[in-house]
Amino acid sequence: MSLPITTFYPWQEERASEWLSQRERFAHAWLLHGVPGIGKTQFARAAAASLLCTQPVQSRACGHCDACLWCQHGNHPDLRVIRPESVAQEEDGTASESKQAPSKEIRVEQLRQLHTWFNTATHRGGYRVAVLYPAESLNQISANALLKVLEEPPASTIFLLVADAPDRLLPTIVSRCRRLVLPRPDTAVALDWLKGQVDGDAQDWLSAAGGGPVAALALSQQQRTPYPEWLGTLWKALAARNAEDAMVVMDELEKLGAAQWIPILQRSGLDMQLVQHGQPVCYYPGLQGVYEQLVPRAQPVMLAQLLKWLNEQSRWAQHPLNAKLFVQHLLDRLMQCFS
């Protein structure tokens, strides 16, 4: 369900009203953070619309005034959204005419373009709001450029930075922002919102997304089951000691890219550790049966070593690797773990 830019998700409304009611004493920069998939970007954009609204209702955007309509159509003169080109294309459903792959980083040029905006009078003497996400996509040069702006903030300007992992940002940037933690929604609230929007058990989709309802909905639109088909095929192949089927999955992972499959294997491995200790699985309940076949064959220390290795590799997942050798090494480790 796509929300208007001026609207908060149900689990955000109380938090938003409480926070925005203090706008007279607002800091010039806020770092909005929380677990992935809970709607932090929507919160930031709806907050920006609320700050720019000329007829706010309970401190939130009315959704009907000229300012709200401008925000909705992306042409408010006092609003700037700073995001990587790849994110912009995905969100806007556009494609680049360039032959080069869209940048996954916020580039320094995007920040330098704001200087003219800073020197322009605000519309009707109100706020000027810059929304930047994901803040982790700032590279070293653009992060330093943002830091200079935050050290001497322009008048009437509010920065809203969105991040999953604040510890990956420059400490000097974090220190110049007030932090607003956005909590994971209550499970009952999340499930109530998800029901009717996903096929199958809403709880399974929510679990697969780590408790983030927005991520759960997106996941349900990308694949048929809460876990990717290759994951079920891989564990079933290992349970049956079928090396041929396992190799077919490795070929698929080679094309998929490590950044996509490493987090899924990490979650599934944590599920197996829970099964080892007699606890219910956290992420993929639909795989409980095959976990119970595999776990007796895995020594706890071997499974722990596999997860440690996956965690180490996650740091390099975005970097070019020899994909064929990488997945072959993965298969070797899996065969050793579940021999």
C-alpha positions as CSV (number, residue, x, y, z in Angstrom):
1,M,0.0,0.0,0.0
2,S,1.6,3.2,-1.2
3,L,1.0,6.2,1.2
4,P,0.7,9.8,0.2
5,I,4.0,11.6,1.0
6,T,2.2,13.7,3.6
7,T,1.0,10.6,5.6
8,F,2.6,8.6,8.4
9,Y,2.2,4.9,8.8
10,P,-0.3,4.0,11.6
11,W,2.5,3.0,14.0
12,Q,4.3,6.3,13.5
13,E,1.4,8.7,14.1
14,E,1.7,9.1,17.8
15,R,5.5,9.4,17.7
16,A,5.3,12.0,14.9
17,S,2.7,14.2,16.7
18,E,4.7,14.2,19.9
19,W,7.9,15.1,18.1
20,L,6.5,17.7,15.7
21,S,4.7,19.5,18.5
22,Q,8.1,20.7,19.6
23,R,8.9,22.4,16.3
24,E,9.5,25.8,17.9
25,R,12.6,24.3,19.6
26,F,13.6,22.1,16.7
27,A,17.3,21.2,16.1
28,H,18.7,22.1,12.7
29,A,19.6,18.5,12.0
30,W,17.9,15.2,13.0
31,L,19.1,11.6,12.6
32,L,16.1,9.3,12.2
33,H,17.1,5.7,12.8
34,G,15.7,2.3,13.6
35,V,15.6,-1.2,12.3
36,P,15.1,-1.7,8.5
37,G,11.7,-2.0,6.9
38,I,9.6,0.1,9.4
39,G,9.0,3.1,7.1
40,K,11.7,5.5,8.2
41,T,11.9,7.2,4.8
42,Q,8.2,7.7,4.8
43,F,8.4,9.2,8.3
44,A,11.1,11.7,7.2
45,R,9.2,12.8,4.0
46,A,5.9,13.1,5.9
47,A,7.7,15.0,8.6
48,A,9.1,17.4,6.0
49,A,5.6,18.0,4.6
50,S,4.4,18.6,8.1
51,L,7.1,21.2,8.7
52,L,6.2,23.0,5.5
53,C,2.4,22.7,5.8
54,T,0.6,26.1,6.2
55,Q,-2.4,24.6,8.0
56,P,-1.1,21.7,10.2
57,V,-3.5,19.5,12.1
58,Q,-2.1,18.3,15.4
59,S,1.3,19.3,14.2
60,R,1.0,17.1,11.1
61,A,0.5,17.9,7.5
62,C,-3.1,18.6,6.5
63,G,-2.6,17.1,3.1
64,H,-4.8,19.7,1.3
65,C,-3.0,23.1,1.4
66,D,-0.9,24.3,-1.4
67,A,2.3,23.4,0.5
68,C,1.1,19.8,1.0
69,L,0.1,19.4,-2.7
70,W,3.5,20.8,-3.8
71,C,5.2,18.2,-1.5
72,Q,3.0,15.5,-2.9
73,H,4.0,16.4,-6.5
74,G,7.7,16.9,-5.6
75,N,7.9,20.6,-6.4
76,H,7.8,22.4,-3.1
77,P,10.5,25.2,-3.4
78,D,11.6,24.7,0.2
79,L,12.0,20.9,0.0
80,R,15.0,19.0,-1.3
81,V,15.3,15.2,-1.3
82,I,18.9,13.9,-1.5
83,R,19.3,10.2,-2.4
84,P,21.5,8.1,-4.6
85,E,20.6,7.9,-8.3
86,S,19.9,4.2,-8.0
87,V,17.4,4.8,-5.2
88,A,15.7,7.7,-7.1
89,Q,15.3,5.5,-10.2
90,E,13.8,2.7,-8.2
91,E,11.4,4.9,-6.3
92,D,10.3,7.0,-9.3
93,G,10.1,4.1,-11.7
94,T,12.5,5.9,-14.1
95,A,15.5,4.7,-16.1
96,S,18.8,6.5,-16.8
97,E,19.7,7.3,-20.4
98,S,23.3,6.8,-19.5
99,K,25.0,3.5,-20.3
100,Q,26.7,3.6,-16.9
101,A,25.0,2.0,-13.9
102,P,23.3,4.5,-11.6
103,S,25.3,5.5,-8.6
104,K,24.6,3.8,-5.3
105,E,26.2,6.7,-3.4
106,I,25.2,10.2,-2.5
107,R,27.7,12.3,-4.5
108,V,29.3,15.5,-3.4
109,E,27.8,17.3,-6.4
110,Q,24.3,16.7,-5.0
111,L,25.3,18.6,-1.8
112,R,27.1,21.4,-3.6
113,Q,24.0,22.1,-5.6
114,L,22.3,23.0,-2.3
115,H,24.4,26.2,-1.8
116,T,22.2,28.3,-4.2
117,W,19.1,27.0,-2.4
118,F,20.5,28.0,1.0
119,N,21.0,31.5,-0.3
120,T,17.4,31.8,-1.6
121,A,14.7,33.3,0.7
122,T,12.2,30.6,1.9
123,H,8.6,30.6,0.7
124,R,6.4,32.7,3.0
125,G,9.3,32.9,5.5
126,G,8.9,29.3,6.7
127,Y,11.3,26.4,7.0
128,R,13.6,25.0,4.4
129,V,13.8,21.1,4.7
130,A,16.4,18.7,3.3
131,V,15.7,15.0,3.5
132,L,18.7,12.7,3.0
133,Y,18.6,8.9,2.8
134,P,20.0,6.5,3.2
135,A,22.7,8.4,5.1
136,E,25.0,5.3,4.9
137,S,25.3,5.9,1.2
138,L,27.4,9.1,1.8
139,N,30.9,8.5,0.6
140,Q,33.9,10.0,2.3
141,I,33.9,13.2,0.2
142,S,30.1,13.8,0.3
143,A,30.1,13.1,4.1
144,N,32.7,15.8,4.6
145,A,30.8,18.2,2.5
146,L,27.6,17.6,4.6
147,L,29.7,18.0,7.8
148,K,30.7,21.5,6.7
149,V,27.1,22.4,6.2
150,L,26.1,21.0,9.6
151,E,28.9,22.9,11.3
152,E,27.5,26.2,10.0
153,P,23.9,25.5,9.3
154,P,21.9,27.9,7.1
155,A,19.2,29.8,8.7
156,S,15.7,28.3,8.8
157,T,17.0,25.0,7.4
158,I,16.3,21.6,8.9
159,F,18.1,18.4,7.8
160,L,16.4,15.1,8.2
161,L,18.9,12.2,7.8
162,V,17.6,8.6,7.7
163,A,19.8,5.6,8.6
164,D,19.5,2.0,9.5
165,A,22.9,1.9,11.1
166,P,24.1,5.2,12.6
167,D,27.4,3.5,13.6
168,R,28.4,3.5,9.9
169,L,28.2,7.3,9.7
170,L,31.0,9.7,10.5
171,P,30.9,10.2,14.3
172,T,31.3,14.0,13.7
173,I,28.1,14.0,11.6
174,V,26.2,12.0,14.3
175,S,27.4,14.4,16.9
176,R,25.9,17.4,15.1
177,C,22.4,15.8,14.9
178,R,19.7,15.2,17.4
179,R,18.8,11.6,17.3
180,L,15.2,10.3,17.0
181,V,14.8,6.5,17.4
182,L,11.9,5.1,15.5
183,P,10.8,1.9,17.2
184,R,9.8,-1.4,15.6
185,P,6.0,-1.4,15.5
186,D,4.1,-3.7,17.8
187,T,3.5,-7.1,16.1
188,A,-0.3,-6.9,16.4
189,V,-0.3,-3.4,14.8
190,A,2.0,-4.6,12.0
191,L,0.0,-7.7,11.3
192,D,-3.3,-5.8,11.3
193,W,-1.8,-3.5,8.6
194,L,-0.3,-6.3,6.6
195,K,-3.4,-8.6,6.5
196,G,-5.2,-8.3,3.2
197,Q,-2.1,-6.9,1.5
198,V,-0.1,-10.1,1.3
199,D,-0.9,-13.6,0.1
200,G,-0.6,-16.3,2.7
201,D,0.3,-16.0,6.4
202,A,1.1,-12.3,7.3
203,Q,3.1,-13.5,10.2
204,D,5.5,-15.5,8.0
205,W,6.1,-12.5,5.8
206,L,6.7,-10.3,8.8
207,S,9.1,-12.8,10.3
208,A,11.0,-13.0,7.0
209,A,11.4,-9.2,7.0
210,G,12.8,-9.1,10.6
211,G,9.6,-7.5,12.0
212,G,9.5,-4.6,9.5
213,P,6.0,-4.4,8.0
214,V,7.0,-2.2,5.1
215,A,9.8,-4.5,4.2
216,A,7.4,-7.5,4.5
217,L,5.0,-6.0,2.0
218,A,7.8,-5.2,-0.4
219,L,9.1,-8.8,0.0
220,S,5.7,-10.2,-0.8
221,Q,5.6,-8.2,-4.0
222,Q,9.0,-9.6,-5.1
223,Q,8.6,-13.3,-4.5
224,R,6.0,-16.0,-4.0
225,T,7.0,-17.3,-0.6
226,P,8.5,-15.5,2.5
227,Y,11.8,-17.2,1.8
228,P,13.4,-17.3,-1.7
229,E,12.9,-20.6,-3.5
230,W,16.7,-21.1,-3.8
231,L,17.0,-21.2,0.0
232,G,14.5,-24.0,0.4
233,T,16.0,-25.9,-2.5
234,L,19.5,-25.5,-1.0
235,W,18.6,-26.8,2.5
236,K,16.5,-29.7,1.0
237,A,19.5,-30.7,-1.2
238,L,21.9,-30.7,1.7
239,A,19.4,-32.6,3.8
240,A,19.2,-35.3,1.0
241,R,23.0,-35.1,0.4
242,N,22.2,-34.2,-3.2
243,A,25.3,-32.3,-4.4
244,E,23.9,-31.9,-7.9
245,D,20.9,-29.8,-6.7
246,A,23.1,-27.8,-4.4
247,M,25.4,-26.9,-7.3
248,V,22.4,-25.7,-9.3
249,V,21.6,-23.3,-6.4
250,M,25.3,-22.2,-6.4
251,D,24.9,-21.2,-10.1
252,E,21.9,-19.1,-9.2
253,L,23.7,-17.4,-6.3
254,E,26.6,-16.6,-8.6
255,K,24.3,-14.6,-10.8
256,L,22.3,-13.1,-7.8
257,G,25.2,-11.4,-6.1
258,A,26.6,-11.8,-2.6
259,A,24.9,-8.7,-1.2
260,Q,21.5,-10.3,-1.8
261,W,22.1,-13.9,-0.6
262,I,24.5,-13.4,2.4
263,P,21.9,-11.7,4.7
264,I,19.4,-14.4,3.8
265,L,21.8,-17.2,4.7
266,Q,22.7,-15.4,7.9
267,R,19.1,-15.3,9.0
268,S,18.5,-18.9,8.1
269,G,21.7,-19.9,10.0
270,L,20.4,-18.1,13.1
271,D,17.1,-20.0,12.7
272,M,19.1,-23.2,12.8
273,Q,20.9,-22.2,16.0
274,L,17.5,-21.6,17.6
275,V,16.4,-25.0,16.6
276,Q,19.6,-26.5,18.1
277,H,18.6,-25.0,21.4
278,G,15.0,-26.1,21.2
279,Q,13.6,-22.6,20.4
280,P,11.1,-21.5,17.8
281,V,12.6,-20.1,14.6
282,C,12.7,-16.3,14.1
283,Y,12.8,-15.7,10.4
284,Y,11.6,-18.6,8.2
285,P,9.0,-20.7,10.1
286,G,8.2,-22.5,6.8
287,L,11.6,-24.1,6.8
288,Q,11.3,-25.6,10.3
289,G,10.9,-29.2,9.0
290,V,14.1,-29.1,6.9
291,Y,16.0,-27.4,9.8
292,E,15.1,-30.3,12.0
293,Q,16.6,-32.7,9.5
294,L,19.8,-30.7,9.1
295,V,20.5,-29.6,12.7
296,P,21.4,-33.1,14.1
297,R,24.1,-33.4,11.5
298,A,25.7,-30.0,12.4
299,Q,28.0,-29.6,15.4
300,P,27.2,-26.3,17.1
301,V,30.8,-25.1,16.7
302,M,30.7,-25.8,12.9
303,L,27.4,-23.8,12.5
304,A,28.8,-21.0,14.6
305,Q,31.9,-20.9,12.4
306,L,29.8,-20.8,9.2
307,L,27.8,-17.8,10.6
308,K,31.1,-16.1,11.6
309,W,32.4,-16.5,8.1
310,L,29.2,-15.1,6.6
311,N,29.4,-12.1,8.9
312,E,33.0,-11.5,7.8
313,Q,32.1,-11.7,4.1
314,S,29.1,-9.3,4.5
315,R,31.6,-6.5,4.8
316,W,32.8,-7.1,1.2
317,A,29.5,-8.1,-0.3
318,Q,29.2,-4.8,-2.3
319,H,32.7,-5.1,-3.7
320,P,33.6,-7.0,-6.9
321,L,34.5,-10.6,-6.1
322,N,35.2,-13.7,-8.1
323,A,31.6,-14.8,-7.8
324,K,32.3,-18.4,-9.0
325,L,35.1,-19.1,-6.5
326,F,33.1,-17.4,-3.8
327,V,30.0,-19.6,-4.1
328,Q,32.2,-22.7,-4.5
329,H,33.9,-21.8,-1.2
330,L,30.4,-21.4,0.3
331,L,29.3,-24.8,-0.9
332,D,32.5,-26.4,0.5
333,R,31.8,-24.8,3.9
334,L,28.1,-26.0,3.8
335,M,29.1,-29.5,2.9
336,Q,31.6,-29.6,5.8
337,C,29.0,-28.1,8.2
338,F,26.3,-30.6,7.3
339,S,28.4,-33.7,6.4
